[in-house]
Amino acid sequence: MSRLLGLGIDVGTTNTKVALVAAPRSAADGVVELLAVASAPTPGPADLDRVLRQLAVRALAAAGRVEVPGPPGPPRFRRAAPVPLAVGVASMAETGVPLDARDRPLGTWLRWDGQRAAAEAAALADRLGATALFEATGVRPSAKVPLATLAWLAAHDPDRAGALARWAGVADLAALGLTGDLVTDHTLAGRSMAYRLPAVGAALPAAFDAELLAEVGLRPEHLPRVAAPGSVAGTVRPGAWVAAGLRAGTPVTVAGHDHAVGAWAAGVREPGSTADSIGTAEAVCTVLAADPVRADVARAGMSLVRTVVGRPALLAGSSSAGAMVRWWLEHEADGRPAGDLFAAVAALPDDARPDRATGPVVLPYVSGRQTPDPDPAAHARVVGDRAAHDAVALTAAMVDGLALQARWMLDAQLALGAAADPTLRPDRLVVLGGPATRNAAWMRAKAELSPVPVRLVDCAEPVAAGAALLALHRAGLLDPDDPPVLPTLPGLPGGEPLPPPHPHADAALARFTRAARDPDDLAPTPGGHP
């Protein structure tokens, strides 16, 4: 059966990937295959198009290197140039750059993790009302939202603000280089606090909101057009990208927010299913049948979003996933390399692990807690009696802390979803995210502590592959009712079966949330345990 080639781009916080995938027409015909990947550190805006073209050349060349059968001896290869039928671009959200009148980037990225615009976000919340803003957009006012960033730009960088002709998000700028058109996707626009989120079933707006943009002195024409769910952004224009190996006229899709793209590609498409997307940060996204009460979502510290196909969903984020692992290696690992340390954790017998009902709790908050119970002052720490545990055992507790934080977010989402629709039934938790899903110790903890069955996506670059898959789907090349999904592992990395739920999972969560809300409540007492 013929397979369809798609090229996917994922511009992340740390690294940028370009992937070539081969997809069957429908899920009934098989799963998506990752043929080749090329990656590089995420470049600045001025270098983005050049770096993406270089990565595309590398990925296409790697996929086109075919071994030729022959006599014994060194292998021989021939080149067979693969031709992608569609191109998709996903990226981090809440990040962008001003463009001048010739669409040239003005300076560096204004990124989601910069924390520069806290005062501007607070001022917008005071002026317009934090609750009213969330009711309108599904997004809580915070330092990372682009509407606050644009207010900061006007106040603190007047030269760039004065030269701004248009604003481009990361994926938008990549698509601009491919097509010549400035277009975004509703999943990215929806993270800006400048895009109105209508009621379930209503059409999504094709533009950013004029009233909200007026608060920062801009108009909708200063921002990208918002493509409707299911539509493409444009086609590859003649020139540099054709020289890189694409055909002019190839459909290009702004696939959207990286977490949303990965979730859809992993098969998280129906109400009750949840994606747990892990990178530098972690995002838990549960698909719903109906919108919860928006004020309740705001109080929980979450966002109300739409999936790539427009379904309602809840998005909960933790800035400390891969970031917490890096922090731990720097501060608590006793100098052991990451691979050795996590292999030792995976090999720990049960009787050498900290007791989940009574042992130390690791709070995985490198830069505050966004949700549930938002606490910007929360920080990484070991709570409880640590003296009886070595670095390996404490690392097992850290992995549990990461898994329990994600479990807490999921439980809160399921409660909000069930309040809106009592028929909502939790289905499964699909975990995706490159290195994290290859960490057997971390994935074991997720499976043991999850309230629903866990599946691990077996794809090294699920967002880039998902962008390619979504591009093929939006180009009309896949079965519209049964598009294929990324493959999943049959068990843990390394081949072990997924473990059953741990008997102390609920007690461990209760202990974790108690410590998260009041770390001193679990502080060790002289001569005993908390």
C-alpha positions as CSV (number, residue, x, y, z in Angstrom):
1,M,0.0,0.0,0.0
2,S,1.4,3.4,-0.9
3,R,2.3,5.8,1.9
4,L,2.1,9.5,1.8
5,L,5.2,11.7,2.6
6,G,4.8,14.8,4.8
7,L,7.4,17.2,6.1
8,G,7.0,18.5,9.6
9,I,8.7,21.4,11.4
10,D,8.7,21.9,15.2
11,V,10.3,25.1,16.5
12,G,10.7,24.5,20.2
13,T,12.0,26.4,23.2
14,T,15.5,24.7,23.0
15,N,15.7,22.9,19.7
16,T,14.2,23.0,16.3
17,K,13.4,19.8,14.4
18,V,12.5,19.0,10.8
19,A,11.1,15.5,10.2
20,L,10.0,13.5,7.2
21,V,7.2,11.0,7.8
22,A,5.4,8.3,5.8
23,A,1.7,7.9,6.6
24,P,-1.0,5.5,5.5
25,R,-4.2,7.0,4.4
26,S,-6.1,5.8,7.4
27,A,-5.5,4.4,10.9
28,A,-6.9,1.1,9.6
29,D,-4.0,0.9,7.2
30,G,-1.3,1.2,9.8
31,V,0.6,3.8,11.8
32,V,2.9,6.8,10.9
33,E,6.6,6.1,10.3
34,L,9.3,8.6,11.1
35,L,11.8,8.3,8.2
36,A,14.3,11.0,9.1
37,V,14.9,13.9,11.4
38,A,17.4,16.8,11.4
39,S,17.7,19.2,14.4
40,A,19.6,22.2,15.5
41,P,19.4,24.7,18.4
42,T,16.5,27.0,17.9
43,P,17.8,30.0,16.0
44,G,16.9,33.7,16.3
45,P,14.2,35.1,14.0
46,A,16.6,36.5,11.4
47,D,18.1,33.0,10.9
48,L,15.0,30.9,11.2
49,D,14.2,30.5,7.5
50,R,17.8,29.7,6.6
51,V,18.2,27.1,9.4
52,L,14.9,25.4,8.6
53,R,15.9,25.1,4.9
54,Q,19.2,23.6,6.0
55,L,17.4,21.1,8.2
56,A,15.0,20.2,5.5
57,V,17.9,19.5,3.1
58,R,19.4,17.2,5.7
59,A,16.2,15.3,6.5
60,L,15.3,14.8,2.8
61,A,18.9,13.6,2.1
62,A,18.9,11.2,5.0
63,A,15.5,9.7,3.9
64,G,16.7,9.4,0.3
65,R,19.8,7.4,1.1
66,V,18.8,3.9,0.0
67,E,21.0,0.8,0.3
68,V,21.6,-1.0,-3.0
69,P,21.6,-4.9,-2.9
70,G,24.9,-6.3,-4.1
71,P,27.8,-8.7,-3.4
72,P,29.4,-9.0,0.0
73,G,31.5,-6.1,1.1
74,P,30.9,-2.5,2.1
75,P,27.3,-1.4,1.6
76,R,26.5,0.8,-1.4
77,F,23.8,3.5,-1.5
78,R,21.9,5.4,-4.1
79,R,20.0,8.6,-3.8
80,A,16.2,8.7,-4.3
81,A,14.9,12.2,-3.7
82,P,11.7,12.0,-1.5
83,V,9.0,14.6,-2.4
84,P,6.8,15.7,0.5
85,L,3.2,16.2,-0.4
86,A,2.5,18.7,2.4
87,V,4.4,20.7,4.9
88,G,3.3,21.5,8.5
89,V,4.7,23.9,11.0
90,A,4.2,23.6,14.8
91,S,5.9,25.7,17.4
92,M,6.0,26.9,21.0
93,A,3.3,29.4,21.8
94,E,3.3,32.8,23.4
95,T,6.5,33.7,21.5
96,G,7.0,36.1,18.6
97,V,8.8,39.0,17.1
98,P,7.9,42.4,15.5
99,L,8.4,42.6,11.7
100,D,9.2,45.8,9.8
101,A,7.4,47.0,6.7
102,R,9.4,44.5,4.5
103,D,8.6,41.6,6.9
104,R,12.1,41.5,8.3
105,P,12.3,40.5,12.0
106,L,13.2,43.3,14.4
107,G,15.5,41.8,17.0
108,T,15.3,38.6,19.0
109,W,12.4,36.5,20.0
110,L,10.1,37.8,22.8
111,R,9.7,34.4,24.4
112,W,7.1,32.8,26.7
113,D,9.5,32.3,29.5
114,G,11.0,35.8,29.7
115,Q,8.8,37.0,32.5
116,R,9.4,40.6,31.3
117,A,5.7,41.6,31.0
118,A,4.4,40.8,34.5
119,A,3.6,44.5,35.3
120,E,1.8,44.9,31.9
121,A,-0.2,41.8,32.4
122,A,-1.3,43.0,35.9
123,A,-2.2,46.4,34.4
124,L,-4.4,44.8,31.7
125,A,-6.1,42.7,34.4
126,D,-6.7,45.8,36.5
127,R,-8.1,47.7,33.6
128,L,-10.2,45.1,32.0
129,G,-10.7,42.6,34.8
130,A,-8.9,39.3,35.1
131,T,-12.2,37.4,35.1
132,A,-13.5,39.3,32.1
133,L,-10.3,38.6,30.2
134,F,-10.5,34.9,30.9
135,E,-14.2,34.8,30.1
136,A,-13.4,36.4,26.7
137,T,-10.2,34.5,25.8
138,G,-9.9,31.4,28.0
139,V,-6.4,32.6,29.0
140,R,-5.3,33.9,32.4
141,P,-3.4,37.3,32.4
142,S,0.2,36.5,32.9
143,A,3.7,37.7,31.9
144,K,3.9,35.2,29.0
145,V,0.8,36.2,27.0
146,P,1.7,38.1,23.8
147,L,-0.9,40.9,24.5
148,A,1.1,41.8,27.7
149,T,4.3,41.4,25.7
150,L,3.1,43.9,23.1
151,A,2.2,46.3,25.9
152,W,5.7,45.8,27.3
153,L,7.3,46.5,23.9
154,A,5.5,49.8,23.6
155,A,6.6,50.9,27.1
156,H,10.2,49.6,27.1
157,D,11.4,49.3,23.6
158,P,9.8,52.2,21.7
159,D,12.2,51.9,18.7
160,R,11.1,48.4,17.9
161,A,7.5,49.2,18.7
162,G,7.6,52.2,16.4
163,A,9.0,50.2,13.6
164,L,6.5,47.3,14.0
165,A,4.5,46.8,10.9
166,R,3.3,43.3,11.8
167,W,3.8,40.8,14.6
168,A,4.6,37.2,13.9
169,G,4.5,34.2,16.1
170,V,7.2,31.5,15.7
171,A,5.3,29.1,13.4
172,D,3.8,32.1,11.6
173,L,7.3,33.4,10.7
174,A,8.3,30.0,9.5
175,A,5.2,29.7,7.3
176,L,5.8,33.2,6.0
177,G,9.2,32.1,4.7
178,L,7.6,29.1,3.0
179,T,4.6,30.8,1.5
180,G,5.0,34.6,1.6
181,D,1.8,34.9,3.6
182,L,1.5,35.7,7.3
183,V,-0.9,33.2,8.8
184,T,-1.4,31.5,12.1
185,D,-3.5,28.8,13.6
186,H,-6.3,29.1,16.2
187,T,-4.4,27.0,18.8
188,L,-1.6,29.6,18.7
189,A,-3.8,32.6,18.5
190,G,-5.8,31.3,21.4
191,R,-2.7,31.5,23.7
192,S,-2.3,35.3,23.0
193,M,-5.1,36.8,25.2
194,A,-5.9,38.8,22.1
195,Y,-8.2,36.2,20.5
196,R,-11.8,35.7,21.6
197,L,-12.8,32.1,22.3
198,P,-16.5,31.6,21.4
199,A,-18.9,29.1,22.8
200,V,-18.7,25.5,21.8
201,G,-20.1,25.0,18.4
202,A,-19.6,28.6,17.3
203,A,-17.2,29.4,14.5
204,L,-13.7,30.4,15.6
205,P,-12.8,34.0,14.6
206,A,-10.6,34.5,11.5
207,A,-8.8,37.4,13.1
208,F,-7.5,38.7,16.4
209,D,-9.8,40.8,18.4
210,A,-9.9,44.5,17.6
211,E,-11.0,45.7,21.1
212,L,-8.3,43.7,22.9
213,L,-5.6,44.8,20.5
214,A,-6.7,48.5,20.9
215,E,-5.6,48.2,24.5
216,V,-2.0,48.0,23.3
217,G,-2.4,50.4,20.3
218,L,-2.6,47.8,17.6
219,R,-5.2,46.6,15.1
220,P,-6.0,43.1,13.7
221,E,-4.1,43.8,10.5
222,H,-0.9,44.1,12.6
223,L,-1.2,40.4,13.4
224,P,-1.5,37.3,11.2
225,R,-4.7,36.0,9.6
226,V,-6.1,33.1,11.6
227,A,-6.7,30.1,9.5
228,A,-9.9,28.1,10.1
229,P,-9.5,24.5,11.5
230,G,-8.9,22.2,8.6
231,S,-7.5,24.8,6.2
232,V,-4.0,25.4,4.9
233,A,-2.0,28.5,5.2
234,G,-0.8,28.7,1.6
235,T,1.6,26.9,-0.7
236,V,5.3,26.7,-1.2
237,R,6.4,29.6,-3.3
238,P,9.2,29.4,-5.9
239,G,12.7,30.2,-4.7
240,A,14.8,29.1,-1.8
241,W,12.5,26.4,-0.5
242,V,12.3,24.8,-3.9
243,A,16.1,24.7,-4.0
244,A,15.9,23.0,-0.7
245,G,13.9,20.1,-2.2
246,L,10.3,21.1,-2.0
247,R,8.0,21.5,-5.0
248,A,6.4,24.9,-5.6
249,G,2.7,24.7,-4.9
250,T,3.0,22.1,-2.1
251,P,0.3,22.9,0.6
252,V,1.7,24.4,3.8
253,T,-0.2,24.3,7.1
254,V,0.4,26.2,10.3
255,A,-0.3,23.1,12.4
256,G,-0.4,25.0,15.6
257,H,0.7,24.9,19.3
258,D,3.2,22.1,19.8
259,H,1.3,20.4,22.6
260,A,-2.0,20.5,20.7
261,V,-0.3,19.1,17.5
262,G,1.4,16.3,19.4
263,A,-1.9,15.4,21.2
264,W,-3.9,15.1,18.0
265,A,-1.2,13.1,16.3
266,A,-1.1,10.7,19.2
267,G,-4.8,10.0,18.9
268,V,-6.1,12.2,21.7
269,R,-9.1,13.3,19.7
270,E,-12.2,12.3,21.6
271,P,-13.7,13.6,24.9
272,G,-12.2,11.9,28.0
273,S,-8.8,11.3,26.4
274,T,-5.7,13.1,27.7
275,A,-2.3,13.9,26.3
276,D,0.7,14.5,28.5
277,S,3.3,16.3,26.4
278,I,6.7,16.5,28.0
279,G,9.7,18.7,27.0
280,T,11.3,21.5,28.9
281,A,7.8,22.1,30.3
282,E,5.0,19.7,30.6
283,A,1.4,20.2,29.4
284,V,-1.6,18.0,30.2
285,C,-4.5,18.4,27.8
286,T,-7.8,16.7,28.2
287,V,-10.4,16.8,25.4
288,L,-14.0,17.6,26.7
289,A,-17.5,17.4,25.3
290,A,-18.5,20.8,26.8
291,D,-17.0,23.9,28.2
292,P,-16.6,24.0,32.0
293,V,-17.5,27.2,33.9
294,R,-14.8,29.5,32.7
295,A,-14.3,31.2,36.1
296,D,-13.7,27.7,37.7
297,V,-11.0,27.0,35.1
298,A,-9.3,30.3,35.8
299,R,-9.3,29.7,39.5
300,A,-7.6,26.4,38.9
301,G,-4.8,28.1,36.9
302,M,-5.6,26.4,33.7
303,S,-6.6,27.5,30.2
304,L,-9.7,26.7,28.1
305,V,-8.6,25.9,24.6
306,R,-9.7,24.3,21.4
307,T,-8.0,21.2,19.9
308,V,-6.6,21.5,16.4
309,V,-10.0,20.4,15.0
310,G,-11.9,22.8,17.3
311,R,-13.1,20.6,20.1
312,P,-13.1,22.1,23.7
313,A,-10.2,21.1,25.9
314,L,-8.5,22.0,29.1
315,L,-4.8,22.8,29.1
316,A,-2.7,22.7,32.3
317,G,1.0,23.5,32.3
318,S,4.0,23.0,34.5
319,S,7.2,24.9,33.6
320,S,9.2,22.2,35.4
321,A,9.5,18.9,33.6
322,G,12.7,18.6,31.7
323,A,13.7,21.8,33.5
324,M,13.2,20.0,36.9
325,V,15.4,17.1,35.7
326,R,18.2,19.6,34.8
327,W,17.8,21.3,38.2
328,W,18.0,18.0,40.0
329,L,21.1,16.9,38.1
330,E,22.8,20.2,39.0
331,H,21.8,20.2,42.7
332,E,21.0,16.7,44.0
333,A,22.6,14.1,41.8
334,D,26.1,14.0,43.5
335,G,27.7,14.4,40.1
336,R,26.3,11.2,38.6
337,P,25.5,11.4,34.8
338,A,21.9,11.4,33.9
339,G,21.9,8.1,32.1
340,D,23.6,6.3,35.0
341,L,21.4,7.9,37.6
342,F,18.1,7.1,36.0
343,A,19.2,3.6,35.1
344,A,19.9,3.0,38.8
345,V,16.5,4.4,39.7
346,A,14.8,2.0,37.2
347,A,16.8,-0.9,38.7
348,L,15.8,-0.1,42.3
349,P,14.0,-2.9,44.0
350,D,10.7,-1.9,45.6
351,D,12.1,-2.3,49.1
352,A,14.9,0.2,48.4
353,R,12.5,3.0,47.2
354,P,11.1,5.6,49.5
355,D,7.7,4.6,50.8
356,R,5.1,6.5,48.8
357,A,2.7,6.8,51.7
358,T,5.3,8.0,54.3
359,G,8.6,8.9,52.6
360,P,10.1,12.2,51.4
361,V,8.2,14.2,48.8
362,V,9.9,16.2,46.1
363,L,8.2,19.3,44.9
364,P,9.1,19.8,41.2
365,Y,8.7,23.6,41.0
366,V,11.7,25.3,39.4
367,S,9.8,28.5,38.8
368,G,6.5,28.4,40.7
369,R,3.4,26.4,40.2
370,Q,0.9,27.4,37.5
371,T,-1.8,24.9,38.4
372,P,-3.6,23.6,40.4
373,D,-3.7,26.1,43.2
374,P,-1.4,28.5,41.5
375,D,1.6,29.6,43.6
376,P,4.3,31.7,41.9
377,A,6.5,31.4,45.0
378,A,6.6,27.5,44.9
379,H,10.1,26.2,44.5
380,A,12.0,22.9,44.1
381,R,12.7,21.2,47.4
382,V,12.7,17.9,49.2
383,V,10.1,17.8,52.0
384,G,10.2,15.3,54.8
385,D,12.9,13.0,56.1
386,R,15.7,12.7,53.5
387,A,18.5,11.5,55.7
388,A,17.8,7.8,55.3
389,H,17.9,8.0,51.5
390,D,20.8,8.2,49.0
391,A,20.9,10.1,45.8
392,V,19.3,7.2,43.8
393,A,16.4,6.8,46.2
394,L,15.8,10.5,46.3
395,T,15.8,10.6,42.5
396,A,13.1,8.0,42.6
397,A,11.1,10.4,44.8
398,M,11.8,13.2,42.4
399,V,10.5,11.2,39.5
400,D,7.4,10.4,41.6
401,G,7.1,14.2,42.3
402,L,7.0,14.9,38.5
403,A,4.4,12.1,38.0
404,L,2.2,13.3,40.9
405,Q,2.2,16.9,39.7
406,A,0.9,15.7,36.3
407,R,-1.6,13.4,38.1
408,W,-2.8,16.4,40.1
409,M,-3.3,18.4,37.0
410,L,-5.2,15.5,35.3
411,D,-7.5,14.9,38.3
412,A,-8.4,18.6,38.4
413,Q,-9.2,18.6,34.7
414,L,-11.4,15.5,34.9
415,A,-13.3,17.1,37.8
416,L,-13.9,20.3,35.8
417,G,-14.9,18.3,32.8
418,A,-17.3,16.1,34.7
419,A,-18.9,19.2,36.3
420,A,-19.7,20.4,32.8
421,D,-20.8,17.1,31.4
422,P,-21.5,14.3,34.0
423,T,-21.3,11.7,31.2
424,L,-17.6,12.4,30.6
425,R,-15.6,9.3,31.2
426,P,-11.8,9.3,31.5
427,D,-10.3,7.1,28.8
428,R,-6.6,7.0,28.7
429,L,-3.4,9.1,29.2
430,V,-1.1,9.2,26.2
431,V,2.4,10.4,27.0
432,L,4.6,11.9,24.3
433,G,7.8,13.8,24.4
434,G,11.1,12.4,23.0
435,P,13.7,11.8,25.8
436,A,11.1,11.7,28.6
437,T,9.2,8.7,27.1
438,R,12.5,6.9,26.9
439,N,13.1,7.3,30.6
440,A,11.9,4.0,32.0
441,A,12.0,5.2,35.7
442,W,9.8,8.3,34.9
443,M,7.4,6.3,32.7
444,R,7.0,3.6,35.3
445,A,6.1,6.2,37.9
446,K,3.5,7.7,35.6
447,A,1.9,4.3,35.0
448,E,1.9,3.4,38.6
449,L,0.4,6.8,39.8
450,S,-2.0,7.5,36.9
451,P,-5.8,7.2,37.5
452,V,-6.3,5.9,33.9
453,P,-4.4,3.5,31.6
454,V,-1.2,5.0,30.2
455,R,0.2,4.6,26.7
456,L,3.6,5.8,25.6
457,V,4.1,7.2,22.1
458,D,6.9,5.5,20.2
459,C,8.1,8.4,18.2
460,A,11.3,10.4,18.8
461,E,9.8,13.6,17.5
462,P,6.1,13.5,18.0
463,V,5.4,17.2,17.4
464,A,7.4,17.4,14.2
465,A,5.9,14.1,13.0
466,G,2.4,15.4,14.1
467,A,2.9,18.6,12.1
468,A,3.6,16.6,9.0
469,L,0.6,14.3,9.6
470,L,-1.7,17.2,10.2
471,A,-0.5,18.9,7.1
472,L,-1.4,15.8,5.0
473,H,-4.8,15.7,6.7
474,R,-5.5,19.4,6.0
475,A,-4.4,18.9,2.4
476,G,-7.2,16.4,2.0
477,L,-4.8,13.4,1.5
478,L,-5.9,11.3,4.5
479,D,-9.1,9.6,5.4
480,P,-11.1,12.5,7.0
481,D,-12.9,10.2,9.4
482,D,-10.0,7.9,10.4
483,P,-6.7,9.6,10.0
484,P,-3.7,7.6,11.2
485,V,-1.9,8.1,14.5
486,L,1.6,7.8,15.8
487,P,2.7,4.4,17.1
488,T,2.7,3.5,20.8
489,L,5.0,1.2,22.8
490,P,3.6,-2.1,24.0
491,G,5.1,-1.4,27.5
492,L,7.9,0.5,29.1
493,P,11.0,1.6,27.3
494,G,13.2,-1.4,27.2
495,G,10.4,-3.9,26.8
496,E,9.0,-4.4,30.3
497,P,5.3,-4.4,30.6
498,L,3.5,-1.4,32.0
499,P,3.0,-1.9,35.7
500,P,-0.5,-1.8,37.3
501,P,-1.6,1.1,39.4
502,H,0.3,1.3,42.7
503,P,-1.8,0.4,45.8
504,H,-0.7,3.6,47.5
505,A,-1.2,5.9,44.5
506,D,-4.1,7.9,46.0
507,A,-2.3,8.2,49.3
508,A,0.9,9.4,47.6
509,L,-1.2,12.0,45.7
510,A,-2.8,13.2,48.9
511,R,0.6,13.5,50.6
512,F,2.0,15.3,47.6
513,T,-0.8,17.9,47.4
514,R,-0.6,18.4,51.2
515,A,3.2,19.2,50.9
516,A,2.6,21.4,47.8
517,R,0.1,23.5,49.6
518,D,2.1,23.7,52.8
519,P,5.6,22.3,52.7
520,D,6.1,22.9,56.4
521,D,3.3,20.6,57.1
522,L,5.5,17.6,56.2
523,A,8.7,18.9,57.7
524,P,10.5,16.2,59.7
525,T,10.1,16.3,63.4
526,P,12.9,15.6,65.9
527,G,13.2,11.9,66.5
528,G,10.5,10.9,64.0
529,H,8.9,11.2,60.6
530,P,6.1,13.7,59.6
